[in-house]
Amino acid sequence: MLFYEGEYHLFYQYHPESNVWGPMHWGHAVSTDLVSWKHLPIALKPDHNGFIFSGSAVVDWKDSSGFFEGGSGLVAIFTHEDTNPETGVSRQRQSLAYSRDRGRTWTMYKGNPVLEDARFIDYRDPKVFWDEPRQRWAMLLVAGDRVMIYSSPNLSDWTLCSEFGEREGSHAGVWECPDLFELPVDGNKEQSKWVLIVSIGDHPDVPEGSRTQYFIGSFDGTQFVNDHSPDTLLWLDHGRDNYAGVTWSDVPAQDGRRLLIGWMTNWKYAKSTPTEVWRGSMTIPRVLELKATNEGIRLIQKPINELKALREPIYELHNKNIQTGMNPLQEIRGDSLEIEAEIELRDAVEFGFKVRVSDKEATIIGFDAEKEALFIDRSHSGVTDSIHEHFSCRHDAGLKPVNNRIKVHIYVDWSSIEVFANEGEVVMTDLIFPDPGSGGLEFYSRGGNVKINSLCVYSLRTIWRAAYRRG
């Protein structure tokens, strides 16, 4: 992802011939507001060097690559995957392509591949950024169970600087899709930290499947140093379906945000979700910030403000005590909703929302007051068992009340839920596949009372043309 001349670009893994995995291409979409997107022609197609796996793209403002006759343009850095003709084993190498017309057409670099290492079979997902203090490019690349850090003056000649992570963090799967960036702590630019994001693939013995971890530390242009002990685990998202998220390059300094989007699925069942004409989708874009908490500095996520343009207010409630059995939302229905609420704890042992509700289906977004845990329960969310044995489940994440209150910000869509709790300190993202008729909404309290200090419910307008609307 990158921003250039007024457009946010999103390149994504794509197989144009079917909705199952196949020879990978780069699909391409652009947006001026991160909300409404326009599909463009395929950016990169397989060639004699192999399939087009993941990578990144940057604006070469100073023409360090020599591709733009002294001007600026876009350079894609990606993994080529093919079979080594000498060994018959899969190999992954890094290559370049460039665009002189705002990403509309792309030219493969004649010197591809520009980087390879025969030691590694899994050697992919280059994330490149401009290292301003050292006036050179930096690249992160995952190699099996670690991150390799390289530098380059021109995007084609790369020097290995260091490695990170062989015994750090979680290794419950191959490492993928790294990213590295600097953020101020609590908005203080005089105090900043570097954040390293690494996704981990699926492992049969781990019920959570694929997910994304992050590390907080320092970066001197050569190596990343973790501030925490090697066994510290920090998760970007505590749901089941936010993977391979990385951030946009070249967002203007006057904007100042670090913007992330993730792939909304899980490798445990990415190939078996019950979809027909599409396969996989993206999360909503999020703003990343660092916050000092009682547990230490943590990464928080918030929905982008641009999404508010889709809102249509349909319900509001303030200062209302809710007893067991009450449902103030019983008249509301919808398959695309946004919910903002602040709940004050009383004596209830559990409370929360049930979304996409019918007589047989409901997905629960709840808070367990005794365990101090936020949870999503999709055991009865619709189609479950035919997807994967671990799809039908309840999963929790620790969440402490603030001044005896819990804040939640929830996005409900046709086949997804995204939950931001306590200003983004805990985030959960889950796929669901309910019946189209399951459109009810409930608020519930169990074992006692809670007080709704504030509650706003919005319906969300579609970002797609009227032709795509249901019915």
C-alpha positions, 0 to 999 in steps of 0.5 A: 500500500502507498499514497501518491498524487491524491490516491491511496493504492492497495495491491493484493494477492489475486487469482483472476481465474477462480476463487481458490488459490492459484497462480498469484497476481497483484490485483489493484484498487485505488481510493481518495478517502480509504472508504470508496474504492475503484478497481484497476487492471491487474498490476503484476502478472506471473512471468518467466521468474514465477508467480507474484507473491506479497511485497510492498510498494514505495514512491521513489521521490528522488529517482534513486532507482534510475527508472524515472528520468530524474522525476518520481514514480512508483516501485513495487518490491515483491517476491517471485516464486517458482521451482528451482530447475536444478533441485526441483524445490520451490524457491523465492526471490525478490524482484522489482517493477515500476510505474511511470503513470501513477500505477496504471501500467507496470514494467518488470525490471530487466535485472530481476531477481535483485535478491536471493538466498539459497539457504531459505525456502521461505524467503518472502514478503519484502517491506521497504521504506526510506530511511531518512537519517541515513538517506537510503532504503531499508528492507525487511524480509522474512526468512522462515523463523526470522526477519532479515534487514537489508539496506540499499542506495537504489532499490536494486543492490541490497546489503544484509545488515542484521537478523531479528527474531530467531528466538523472539516472540511466537513461532507457532507458524512460519513468519510472514508480512513484516513491517517496521515504523516509528511512532510517538508515545502518547502523541509526544514526538520527543518520545518515540518507539519503533514497532515491528509487526510480524504475522505468523502462519497456521500450525495444526496444534494451535487452535487460534491459527494464523495471527499477527504479533508485534514488538516494540523497541529501537532501530538504528538503521542496521538492527532492531532491538526488542525492548521486552524479553524474548518470550513476551507476546504482544498480539495486534488483534485478539480475534481470529481473522486479521492477518498479514496487516501492513501499513501505507507508505508515503502518507503525507506528513501533514496527515501524520497517521500510521494507517494499517489494513489487514487480510480478514481471514485465517489460514486454517480456513481461508480456502474453505469459507462459504463464498462464491464470486470472491475469496477474502476481504480486507479489514477496515483501515485503522490508525495505529498509535502507541500508548503508555499503559499500566502494562507498558507501552502498547499498540492501539488501533482506532477506525479511521474517521473517514468511515463516519461518512457512511453513517445514518443514525438510527438509535440513541440511548443515554443513562439507562439501567438494563436489567436481565431480560431487557433488550432496548434494541429489539426494534432494530434490524440491519446487516451493516451497523456501527455501534458505539457504547459506554457501559457502566458495570453494576452487579451483572456478571456478563453483558454485551451485544448480540448481532445478526440475530434470528431464532437460530443464529446470533453472534455475541460480543460480550464482557465477562465481568468476573474474568475481566475479559472481552469475548466473541462467541460465533458458535451460533453465528450461521455457517460454522462447522462446514468451514473448519472444526475450530471456526465455531468457538468463543475466544477471549481477551483480557480487558480491564474496566476504566473507572468501572466502565467499558467502551466498545466501538463495533462494526457489523457487516454482512460477513464480519465483525470488528470490535475496538474496546477501550479506545482501541486497547483491545481489538477483535476481528472475526468472520461470520456467515449468517443467513441473510435473514438474521438481522436482529440486534440485542443488548443483554445483561446477565446475572444483574444490572448494568447502566448504559451511559451512552449508546449510538447505533448507525446503519452504514451505507454501502461503498459499492454501486447500487448494482451490488446492493442485495435484492 
